[in-house]
Amino acid sequence: MTENAPGTNGPLAGLRVIELAHIMAGPVCGLMLGDMGAEVIKVEKIDGGDDTRRSVPPAIEGESAAYMMMNRGKRGLALDLKSAEGKAIFRRLLSGADVLIENYRGGTMEKLGLGYETLRVEFPGLIYCALSGFGRTGPYADRAGFDLVAQGMSGLMSITGEGPGRPPMKCGPPVTDITAGILAAMGVLAACTHKLRTGEGQAVDTSLFEAGITLTYWQSAIAMATGAAPGPMGSAHPLNAPYEAFETADGWITIGAANQTNWLRLLAVLGAEDLSGDPRFATNRDRMAHREILAAVLAPHFRQASSEDWLVRLEAGGVPAGPVLDVAAMHRDPQTRARAMVVEVDHPKAGRMATLGLPVKFSQTPGRVHGPAPLFGEHSRTILNEAGYDAAAIEGFFAKGVVR
């Protein structure tokens, strides 16, 4: 498959999105919309494109694995937005678009003459989605932002890690980038609903900082109620116990005995019913007050059998539990496969390759991964032709370096 077809199925079929975004947060937004049926045209800078193209290793046949993951299903246009002709082409694309996604530093689009206040006059129905480190207002609006910075400032690094007194630790994945992209997609869909009712476009504005803050709901509730900021707890839960990972004879499993019923079920599976009468563990309040002692009491039980043995027993006993899988094992898991969360596409250079699937399922309008990520400028000619430019004009753009 060398050309990604515009979205022909899914609940967003017919929606046209121009993605002027790079690296992760903006591309996540475009990826979500594209998998749900929107046509996504990715406009990349003329001098090398999306920086993720250089996020290597790993690469497959010279193409960045990171870039291909974040941009599958999109069509690609390489365009010089600093030139007058490049801006004119971009405006023509916007005339047929519903949504613009950009995640440049504050003020960048305005310097190009393509900021929201300018474009809204020319395209009143345009939904302009801006993602940034800290949002478009406030004292940090002009700061550059990255996931690591957002994780630190949003409180996430203060509640992640093995426990008090250890160095601050970020979450493994770039959670603020990914969450900001999902929040942006949610905002775009809300703006689309408003546009269906009124015909009016609007600006949608979210950030990595706000995405990180939304991930602190439990810890913020504790801090707001007590005045004390909670710290890291390893795999444990700030409100329920036992709810954490335990080491077995050959690995690790997670136990979610997060209410009284599951606590008693867990004791039955462990053969430790006598603990039900221990006043330190009688209620969740008691167990939380003695959480570390509780974990120490339970730990020897789990070391007596393998992870597989325990998971069989726990499932039979009605206790929520699961293995701790590495990413490759997660890809092979039968539930991952049954939910089409790993799918394959044909890339013009990398060949047949795996990518992640759409995490939302629809009964009437199923979405899907529409194809691989574009090569640099792969669909430039096609997109320009669809925009109404004839062959001579397109060749002129290539000759001048306006388009690649």
DABEL-V770584 format. One record per pair of residues at least 12 apart in sequence whose ideal C-beta (glycine too) atoms are under 8 Angstrom apart, sorted by the first residue. I is the first residue (numbers start at 1). J is the second residue. D is the distance in whole Angstrom. If there is no record, write none. Layout:
BEGIN
i=I j=J d=D
i=I j=J d=D
END
This chain:
BEGIN
i=1 j=345 d=7
i=1 j=346 d=4
i=1 j=347 d=8
i=1 j=348 d=8
i=1 j=371 d=5
i=1 j=372 d=6
i=2 j=348 d=4
i=2 j=378 d=7
i=3 j=75 d=7
i=3 j=371 d=8
i=3 j=378 d=8
i=3 j=379 d=7
i=3 j=382 d=7
i=4 j=73 d=6
i=4 j=74 d=6
i=4 j=75 d=5
i=4 j=370 d=5
i=4 j=371 d=4
i=4 j=372 d=7
i=4 j=374 d=7
i=4 j=379 d=7
i=5 j=370 d=6
i=5 j=371 d=7
i=6 j=39 d=4
i=6 j=75 d=8
i=7 j=34 d=6
i=7 j=36 d=8
i=7 j=37 d=4
i=7 j=38 d=5
i=7 j=39 d=5
i=7 j=40 d=8
i=7 j=370 d=6
i=8 j=37 d=7
i=8 j=370 d=8
i=9 j=37 d=6
i=9 j=365 d=7
i=9 j=366 d=7
i=9 j=367 d=7
i=9 j=368 d=7
i=10 j=35 d=7
i=10 j=36 d=5
i=10 j=37 d=2
i=10 j=38 d=8
i=10 j=362 d=7
i=10 j=365 d=6
i=10 j=366 d=7
i=10 j=367 d=4
i=10 j=368 d=7
i=11 j=36 d=6
i=11 j=37 d=6
i=11 j=362 d=6
i=11 j=365 d=4
i=11 j=367 d=7
i=12 j=33 d=6
i=12 j=36 d=4
i=12 j=37 d=4
i=12 j=38 d=4
i=12 j=367 d=8
i=13 j=37 d=4
i=13 j=38 d=8
i=13 j=365 d=7
i=14 j=37 d=8
i=15 j=33 d=7
i=15 j=37 d=7
i=15 j=38 d=4
i=15 j=39 d=7
i=15 j=98 d=5
i=15 j=99 d=7
i=15 j=192 d=7
i=16 j=38 d=7
i=16 j=39 d=5
i=16 j=41 d=7
i=16 j=96 d=6
i=16 j=97 d=5
i=16 j=98 d=5
i=16 j=99 d=7
i=17 j=30 d=6
i=17 j=33 d=5
i=17 j=34 d=7
i=17 j=38 d=5
i=17 j=39 d=7
i=17 j=40 d=5
i=17 j=41 d=7
i=17 j=97 d=7
i=17 j=98 d=7
i=17 j=99 d=4
i=17 j=100 d=8
i=17 j=101 d=6
i=18 j=41 d=5
i=18 j=43 d=6
i=18 j=90 d=8
i=18 j=93 d=6
i=18 j=94 d=6
i=18 j=97 d=5
i=18 j=99 d=7
i=18 j=100 d=5
i=18 j=101 d=7
i=19 j=40 d=5
i=19 j=41 d=7
i=19 j=42 d=5
i=19 j=43 d=7
i=19 j=74 d=7
i=19 j=101 d=5
i=20 j=43 d=5
i=20 j=81 d=8
i=20 j=100 d=7
i=20 j=101 d=7
i=20 j=102 d=4
i=20 j=104 d=8
i=21 j=42 d=8
i=21 j=101 d=5
i=21 j=102 d=6
i=21 j=103 d=5
i=21 j=131 d=7
i=22 j=44 d=8
i=22 j=45 d=8
i=22 j=50 d=4
i=22 j=51 d=6
i=22 j=52 d=7
i=22 j=103 d=7
i=23 j=50 d=7
i=23 j=51 d=6
i=23 j=52 d=5
i=23 j=70 d=8
i=23 j=103 d=8
i=23 j=177 d=8
i=24 j=52 d=7
i=24 j=70 d=6
i=24 j=147 d=8
i=24 j=174 d=6
i=24 j=177 d=4
i=24 j=178 d=7
i=24 j=181 d=7
i=25 j=103 d=5
i=25 j=131 d=5
i=25 j=176 d=8
i=25 j=177 d=5
i=25 j=178 d=8
i=25 j=180 d=4
i=25 j=181 d=5
i=25 j=184 d=7
i=25 j=208 d=6
i=25 j=211 d=8
i=26 j=101 d=5
i=26 j=102 d=7
i=26 j=103 d=4
i=26 j=131 d=5
i=26 j=181 d=7
i=26 j=184 d=7
i=27 j=42 d=8
i=27 j=50 d=7
i=27 j=52 d=8
i=27 j=70 d=4
i=27 j=71 d=6
i=27 j=181 d=7
i=28 j=70 d=7
i=28 j=177 d=7
i=28 j=178 d=6
i=28 j=180 d=8
i=28 j=181 d=3
i=28 j=182 d=7
i=28 j=184 d=8
i=28 j=185 d=8
i=29 j=101 d=5
i=29 j=129 d=6
i=29 j=131 d=7
i=29 j=181 d=4
i=29 j=182 d=8
i=29 j=184 d=4
i=29 j=185 d=5
i=29 j=188 d=7
i=30 j=42 d=7
i=30 j=71 d=8
i=30 j=74 d=6
i=30 j=101 d=6
i=31 j=70 d=6
i=31 j=71 d=7
i=31 j=72 d=7
i=31 j=73 d=7
i=31 j=74 d=8
i=31 j=181 d=7
i=32 j=181 d=7
i=32 j=182 d=6
i=32 j=185 d=4
i=33 j=99 d=7
i=33 j=185 d=6
i=33 j=188 d=7
i=34 j=73 d=4
i=34 j=74 d=6
i=34 j=370 d=6
i=35 j=73 d=6
i=35 j=357 d=8
i=35 j=358 d=4
i=35 j=367 d=5
i=35 j=368 d=7
i=35 j=369 d=6
i=35 j=370 d=8
i=36 j=358 d=7
i=36 j=360 d=7
i=36 j=362 d=8
i=36 j=367 d=4
i=37 j=365 d=7
i=37 j=367 d=6
i=38 j=99 d=8
i=39 j=75 d=8
i=40 j=73 d=7
i=40 j=74 d=4
i=40 j=75 d=7
i=41 j=74 d=7
i=41 j=75 d=5
i=41 j=76 d=8
i=41 j=77 d=6
i=41 j=93 d=7
i=41 j=97 d=8
i=41 j=379 d=8
i=41 j=383 d=6
i=42 j=71 d=6
i=42 j=74 d=4
i=42 j=75 d=7
i=42 j=76 d=5
i=42 j=77 d=7
i=42 j=374 d=7
i=43 j=77 d=5
i=43 j=78 d=8
i=43 j=79 d=5
i=43 j=81 d=8
i=43 j=90 d=7
i=43 j=93 d=7
i=44 j=76 d=6
i=44 j=77 d=7
i=44 j=78 d=5
i=44 j=79 d=7
i=44 j=376 d=7
i=44 j=377 d=7
i=45 j=78 d=8
i=45 j=79 d=8
i=45 j=80 d=8
i=45 j=81 d=7
i=46 j=78 d=6
i=46 j=79 d=6
i=46 j=80 d=4
i=46 j=86 d=8
i=46 j=401 d=7
i=46 j=402 d=8
i=46 j=403 d=8
i=46 j=404 d=6
i=48 j=376 d=8
i=49 j=76 d=8
i=49 j=78 d=6
i=49 j=376 d=5
i=49 j=377 d=8
i=50 j=67 d=6
i=50 j=71 d=7
i=52 j=64 d=6
i=52 j=66 d=5
i=52 j=67 d=4
i=52 j=70 d=6
i=52 j=71 d=8
i=53 j=67 d=5
i=53 j=376 d=7
i=55 j=67 d=7
i=60 j=347 d=8
i=60 j=349 d=8
i=60 j=350 d=4
i=60 j=351 d=8
i=60 j=353 d=6
i=61 j=349 d=5
i=61 j=350 d=5
i=61 j=351 d=7
i=62 j=349 d=7
i=63 j=347 d=7
i=63 j=349 d=5
i=63 j=350 d=5
i=63 j=373 d=8
i=63 j=375 d=8
i=67 j=373 d=6
i=68 j=347 d=7
i=68 j=350 d=7
i=68 j=353 d=7
i=68 j=355 d=7
i=68 j=372 d=7
i=68 j=373 d=4
i=69 j=355 d=6
i=69 j=356 d=7
i=69 j=373 d=8
i=70 j=373 d=7
i=71 j=373 d=4
i=71 j=374 d=7
i=72 j=345 d=6
i=72 j=355 d=5
i=72 j=369 d=6
i=72 j=370 d=8
i=72 j=371 d=7
i=72 j=372 d=5
i=72 j=373 d=5
i=73 j=369 d=5
i=73 j=370 d=4
i=73 j=371 d=6
i=73 j=372 d=8
i=73 j=373 d=8
i=74 j=373 d=7
i=74 j=374 d=6
i=75 j=374 d=6
i=75 j=378 d=7
i=75 j=379 d=4
i=75 j=382 d=7
i=75 j=383 d=6
i=76 j=373 d=8
i=76 j=374 d=3
i=76 j=375 d=7
i=76 j=376 d=7
i=76 j=377 d=6
i=76 j=378 d=5
i=76 j=379 d=5
i=76 j=380 d=7
i=77 j=93 d=8
i=77 j=377 d=7
i=77 j=379 d=6
i=77 j=380 d=5
i=77 j=383 d=5
i=77 j=384 d=8
i=77 j=403 d=7
i=78 j=376 d=6
i=78 j=377 d=4
i=78 j=380 d=6
i=78 j=403 d=6
i=78 j=404 d=4
i=79 j=380 d=8
i=79 j=402 d=7
i=79 j=403 d=6
i=80 j=401 d=7
i=80 j=402 d=5
i=80 j=403 d=7
i=81 j=112 d=6
i=81 j=114 d=7
i=82 j=112 d=7
i=83 j=400 d=8
i=83 j=402 d=5
i=85 j=397 d=7
i=85 j=400 d=7
i=85 j=402 d=5
i=86 j=402 d=5
i=86 j=403 d=8
i=87 j=112 d=7
i=87 j=113 d=7
i=87 j=114 d=7
i=89 j=384 d=7
i=89 j=387 d=7
i=89 j=389 d=8
i=89 j=397 d=7
i=89 j=402 d=7
i=89 j=403 d=7
i=90 j=114 d=7
i=91 j=122 d=7
i=92 j=387 d=5
i=92 j=388 d=7
i=93 j=383 d=7
i=93 j=387 d=6
i=94 j=119 d=7
i=94 j=122 d=8
i=94 j=123 d=6
i=94 j=126 d=6
i=95 j=123 d=7
i=96 j=387 d=7
i=97 j=126 d=7
i=98 j=125 d=7
i=98 j=126 d=7
i=98 j=127 d=6
i=98 j=192 d=7
i=98 j=195 d=8
i=99 j=126 d=8
i=99 j=127 d=5
i=99 j=128 d=8
i=99 j=129 d=6
i=99 j=188 d=6
i=99 j=192 d=8
i=100 j=119 d=7
i=100 j=126 d=6
i=100 j=127 d=7
i=100 j=128 d=5
i=100 j=129 d=7
i=101 j=129 d=5
i=101 j=131 d=7
i=101 j=184 d=7
i=101 j=188 d=8
i=102 j=128 d=8
i=102 j=129 d=7
i=102 j=130 d=6
i=102 j=131 d=7
i=103 j=130 d=7
i=103 j=131 d=4
i=103 j=132 d=6
i=104 j=132 d=8
i=105 j=132 d=7
i=105 j=133 d=8
i=105 j=142 d=7
i=105 j=144 d=5
i=106 j=132 d=6
i=106 j=136 d=6
i=106 j=141 d=5
i=106 j=142 d=5
i=106 j=143 d=8
i=107 j=142 d=6
i=109 j=130 d=8
i=116 j=128 d=5
i=116 j=130 d=7
i=116 j=203 d=5
i=120 j=201 d=7
i=120 j=203 d=8
i=123 j=201 d=7
i=124 j=200 d=7
i=124 j=201 d=6
i=125 j=195 d=6
i=125 j=199 d=6
i=125 j=200 d=7
i=125 j=201 d=5
i=126 j=201 d=4
i=127 j=188 d=6
i=127 j=191 d=4
i=127 j=192 d=7
i=127 j=195 d=7
i=127 j=201 d=5
i=127 j=202 d=6
i=127 j=204 d=6
i=128 j=201 d=7
i=128 j=202 d=7
i=128 j=203 d=5
i=128 j=204 d=7
i=129 j=184 d=5
i=129 j=187 d=7
i=129 j=188 d=5
i=129 j=191 d=8
i=129 j=203 d=8
i=129 j=204 d=4
i=129 j=205 d=8
i=130 j=203 d=7
i=130 j=204 d=7
i=130 j=205 d=5
i=130 j=206 d=8
i=131 j=180 d=6
i=131 j=181 d=7
i=131 j=184 d=5
i=131 j=206 d=6
i=131 j=207 d=7
i=131 j=208 d=8
i=132 j=145 d=6
i=132 j=205 d=8
i=132 j=207 d=5
i=132 j=208 d=8
i=133 j=145 d=1
i=133 j=146 d=7
i=133 j=149 d=7
i=133 j=150 d=6
i=133 j=207 d=6
i=133 j=208 d=5
i=133 j=209 d=6
i=134 j=207 d=5
i=134 j=208 d=8
i=134 j=209 d=5
i=135 j=205 d=6
i=135 j=206 d=7
i=135 j=207 d=4
i=135 j=209 d=7
i=135 j=210 d=6
i=136 j=203 d=8
i=136 j=205 d=5
i=137 j=205 d=8
i=140 j=209 d=7
i=145 j=207 d=7
i=145 j=208 d=5
i=145 j=209 d=7
i=146 j=208 d=7
i=147 j=170 d=8
i=147 j=174 d=4
i=147 j=175 d=7
i=147 j=176 d=5
i=147 j=177 d=5
i=147 j=208 d=6
i=148 j=170 d=6
i=149 j=208 d=8
i=150 j=176 d=4
i=150 j=207 d=8
i=150 j=208 d=4
i=150 j=209 d=5
i=150 j=211 d=7
i=150 j=212 d=5
i=151 j=170 d=5
i=151 j=171 d=6
i=151 j=175 d=7
i=151 j=176 d=6
i=151 j=212 d=6
i=152 j=168 d=7
i=152 j=170 d=8
i=153 j=209 d=6
i=153 j=212 d=7
i=154 j=176 d=7
i=154 j=209 d=6
i=154 j=211 d=8
i=154 j=212 d=3
i=154 j=213 d=5
i=154 j=215 d=7
i=154 j=216 d=7
i=155 j=212 d=7
i=155 j=213 d=7
i=155 j=216 d=5
i=155 j=219 d=7
i=155 j=220 d=8
i=155 j=229 d=8
i=156 j=170 d=7
i=156 j=171 d=6
i=156 j=175 d=7
i=156 j=176 d=7
i=156 j=212 d=5
i=156 j=215 d=6
i=156 j=216 d=7
i=157 j=169 d=6
i=157 j=170 d=5
i=158 j=229 d=7
i=158 j=231 d=7
i=158 j=232 d=7
i=159 j=216 d=7
i=159 j=219 d=5
i=159 j=230 d=6
i=159 j=231 d=6
i=159 j=232 d=6
i=159 j=233 d=8
i=159 j=238 d=8
i=160 j=232 d=6
i=161 j=232 d=4
i=161 j=234 d=7
i=162 j=232 d=7
i=162 j=234 d=5
i=163 j=231 d=7
i=163 j=232 d=6
i=163 j=233 d=7
i=163 j=234 d=6
i=164 j=231 d=5
i=164 j=232 d=7
i=166 j=232 d=7
i=169 j=232 d=7
i=175 j=211 d=8
i=175 j=212 d=7
i=175 j=215 d=6
i=176 j=208 d=4
i=176 j=209 d=7
i=176 j=211 d=5
i=176 j=212 d=4
i=176 j=215 d=8
i=177 j=208 d=6
i=177 j=211 d=8
i=179 j=211 d=4
i=179 j=212 d=7
i=179 j=214 d=7
i=179 j=215 d=6
i=180 j=206 d=6
i=180 j=207 d=6
i=180 j=208 d=5
i=180 j=210 d=7
i=180 j=211 d=4
i=183 j=206 d=5
i=183 j=210 d=7
i=183 j=211 d=6
i=183 j=214 d=7
i=184 j=204 d=7
i=184 j=206 d=5
i=187 j=204 d=4
i=187 j=205 d=8
i=187 j=206 d=6
i=188 j=204 d=6
i=190 j=204 d=8
i=191 j=204 d=5
i=218 j=237 d=8
i=218 j=238 d=5
i=218 j=239 d=6
i=219 j=238 d=6
i=222 j=238 d=6
i=222 j=239 d=8
i=235 j=254 d=7
i=236 j=291 d=6
i=236 j=295 d=7
i=237 j=258 d=7
i=239 j=288 d=7
i=240 j=258 d=4
i=240 j=259 d=7
i=240 j=284 d=6
i=240 j=288 d=7
i=241 j=257 d=8
i=241 j=284 d=7
i=241 j=287 d=4
i=241 j=288 d=5
i=241 j=291 d=5
i=241 j=294 d=6
i=241 j=295 d=8
i=242 j=255 d=6
i=242 j=257 d=5
i=242 j=263 d=7
i=242 j=266 d=7
i=242 j=287 d=7
i=242 j=291 d=8
i=242 j=294 d=6
i=242 j=295 d=7
i=242 j=298 d=6
i=243 j=255 d=7
i=243 j=256 d=6
i=243 j=257 d=7
i=243 j=258 d=5
i=244 j=295 d=7
i=245 j=324 d=6
i=246 j=295 d=8
i=246 j=298 d=7
i=246 j=299 d=6
i=246 j=302 d=4
i=247 j=299 d=7
i=247 j=302 d=6
i=247 j=303 d=6
i=248 j=302 d=5
i=248 j=303 d=6
i=248 j=305 d=7
i=248 j=306 d=6
i=248 j=307 d=4
i=248 j=309 d=8
i=248 j=310 d=6
i=249 j=303 d=6
i=249 j=304 d=7
i=249 j=305 d=6
i=249 j=306 d=5
i=249 j=307 d=8
i=250 j=306 d=5
i=250 j=307 d=6
i=251 j=306 d=8
i=251 j=307 d=4
i=251 j=323 d=7
i=251 j=324 d=7
i=252 j=307 d=7
i=252 j=323 d=8
i=252 j=324 d=4
i=253 j=302 d=7
i=253 j=307 d=5
i=253 j=310 d=6
i=253 j=311 d=6
i=253 j=314 d=8
i=253 j=321 d=6
i=253 j=322 d=7
i=253 j=323 d=6
i=253 j=324 d=7
i=254 j=321 d=6
i=254 j=322 d=5
i=254 j=323 d=8
i=254 j=324 d=6
i=255 j=314 d=7
i=255 j=319 d=7
i=255 j=320 d=8
i=255 j=321 d=5
i=256 j=319 d=7
i=256 j=320 d=4
i=256 j=321 d=7
i=257 j=319 d=6
i=257 j=320 d=8
i=258 j=320 d=8
i=259 j=284 d=7
i=260 j=283 d=7
i=260 j=284 d=7
i=262 j=318 d=7
i=262 j=319 d=6
i=262 j=320 d=7
i=263 j=281 d=8
i=263 j=284 d=8
i=263 j=287 d=7
i=264 j=276 d=6
i=265 j=317 d=5
i=265 j=318 d=5
i=265 j=319 d=5
i=266 j=314 d=8
i=266 j=317 d=7
i=266 j=319 d=5
i=268 j=317 d=6
i=269 j=313 d=5
i=269 j=314 d=6
i=269 j=316 d=8
i=269 j=317 d=4
i=269 j=319 d=6
i=270 j=298 d=7
i=270 j=301 d=5
i=271 j=301 d=8
i=272 j=298 d=8
i=272 j=301 d=6
i=275 j=297 d=7
i=280 j=293 d=6
i=280 j=294 d=7
i=281 j=294 d=6
i=307 j=323 d=6
i=311 j=323 d=6
i=331 j=354 d=7
i=339 j=357 d=8
i=339 j=361 d=8
i=340 j=357 d=5
i=340 j=358 d=7
i=341 j=356 d=6
i=341 j=357 d=5
i=341 j=359 d=7
i=342 j=354 d=6
i=342 j=355 d=8
i=342 j=356 d=7
i=342 j=357 d=6
i=343 j=355 d=6
i=343 j=356 d=8
i=343 j=357 d=5
i=343 j=368 d=8
i=343 j=369 d=5
i=345 j=369 d=6
i=345 j=371 d=6
i=345 j=372 d=5
i=346 j=371 d=8
i=346 j=372 d=7
i=347 j=372 d=4
i=347 j=373 d=7
i=348 j=372 d=7
i=348 j=375 d=6
i=348 j=378 d=8
i=349 j=375 d=7
i=350 j=372 d=7
i=353 j=372 d=7
i=355 j=369 d=6
i=355 j=372 d=8
i=357 j=369 d=6
i=376 j=404 d=7
i=377 j=403 d=7
i=377 j=404 d=4
i=380 j=403 d=5
i=380 j=404 d=7
i=381 j=394 d=6
i=384 j=397 d=7
i=384 j=403 d=7
END
